[in-house]
Amino acid sequence: MRKLQIGVIGAASCSPGELNLAEDVGREIARRGAVLVCGGLGGVMKAAAHGAKEAGGLTVGIIPGDNPNLANPYIDIVITTDLGHARNVLVVHSSQAVIAVSGSHGTLSEIAVALKLGKPVISLRSWKVDPQIIEAEDPVWAVQRACELALYPPPTDIPFIKTER
């Protein structure tokens, strides 16, 4: 059976509290045996990857440039794109669910792509721009919910559920 791939998206620069949240998210993703997928650089991405590595997890960083040495040191698999911000689409497409920690406009673009694709979005102190976004206060619960929804997505053939898959 393949491992779940959970995306962690968020700001490249953020507060110490947000970094702690991201690290806890990464640690919990690894504890559950899932693969952490992120943008591979600093801030939330680095903190989440650090947490995952501390817990023995596997990390994938999809970076915007073409130099793999620019990825943070906690990334196991570096995917270079030379696509700039367009790499955000690849992060989301490579994830079965995404957890947004804090974030600015780049994070918002990833959330928009995830919603368009019908992928679950869990928000930890991040954007709440759509009723489909699930708000979480606790990193452990956020990862649990992301894993549940990645494994058992809601049905899309019920008329009142509007998702595109």
ABEGO torsion letter per residue (X at the ends): XBBBBBBBBEBABBBAAAAAAAAAAAAAAAAAGBBBBBAGBBEAAAAAAAAAAAAGBBBBBBBABABAAABBAABABBBBAGAEAAAAAAAAAABABBBBBEEBAAAAAAAAAAAAAGBBBBBBGBBBABAABBBBABAAAAAAAAAAAAABBBBAABAABBBBX
